[in-house]
Amino acid sequence: MSSPVADSWKEALKLYGNIASQAIQFYPHLAQASVELLNYSENATYLVRKPSADGEEKYILRVNKPGYHTKEEIAGELAWLKTIRDLSRFEVAMPIAGKNGEYIQTVNLPNDPRDYYCILFTFLDGEAPDENKEGELIPQFETLGEITAHLHEHSIRNHGRFASIKRLTWDYENILGEKPKWGRWQDGKGITPERRELFERVSQTIQKRLEKFGKDPTRFGLIHSDLRLANLLISGQQIKVIDFDDCGFGWYLYDLATALSFIEHKPYVPALVQSWLKGYRKVRPLSEEEEREIPTFIMMRRLQLIAWIGSRENETALQLGEKYSEDSDLLARNYLLDMQES
C-alpha cells in the first residue's frame, strides 16, 4: 500500500512531465526530442535528447515550481548568468531563447490558474563530485575556492549594478527566522524537546554573531547560494557550475557552507575547508575574523537543511530523514563550545 507522501510525489512528477512535454514545443528544433527526468527538488529538471547527424544533441529543461520565484526573479537569475559567462573564469549553462525570442516560457494548464515557467539551458558535460572519494574532493575544493572567489570579486566590483536585480535575500531572517523561505527547522524531522533546546541555542548564537559580523559589501552581496556537490560538474581538471536557481543576496562565506551541504558532519570537512581557503586566497583576501566565522555559516546551513528536509517531498529529503537531524547534535554541541572560546 502506497503512502500519501509517495502518492503526492508521483502526482507532482506526472504534472511536471506533462508541462515539460509542452514546454519543448516552444523550440521547433526539439519538437521530436525525448524528455527524461533528472532531478526533482525545488523544481523539476529534465534531460532533453534529440538525434542529430553527429549523434545526439542534449539540453537541460527546468520547470520551475509555481510560486517559488516570480518571473522577474527568474529574469534576474538569467541576467546575472550572462555577466558570469563574460568572466570566462568557469563554464556555466546558458539559457536558450524559444521561437518567440524569450528565455522564459510560460505553460498553462486547463483548470489550473498557476503559471509554470520553463527555461531551456545548454548541456554541460561532467560528473558531480563523489562525497565518498575524499582524496579527490580535497583538491577539487581548492579549485572550487578559487572559482568562488572570482565569483565574489565579480559581485563586489558590480555591487551597485547588481543591487537592482530582483532576487531573494539569504540573511538570518530568511534562513532561520520566523518565516524562512525553506520552512522552520523546528518543524524538521526528529526534533525532540532536547534537540529543539540545543538547536535553539545554536540559532540564537548564530543570530548574535551575524549581527556583529555585519553586511559590508565586501562580505555580503550576490552569490550562488547553493554550491553543493550536485551543482558542480567535474570535467578533467575543470569545475563547471550549474543551477543558479537559488542565487540571491547573502554573505559570501555562505557559499562555502552550501558547498558542504549534507556532508557537514563528515570527518574530512575540516580538510575541505582548508583546501577551499587555499584556493580562495589565491584570488582575494579573507581576514582571520572572517575565517573564524566559517562554523557559524556551516551551522546556519545545517539548520536550514533540517528545515528543508522536513518540508519537502522528494527522494533526497526522504532518504535523509530524521538521521540528518540526529547527526547534527555533535556539530551543534561543538559549535557552541567553540563559540564560547572565540
Disulfide bonds with the S-S distance in Angstrom:
none
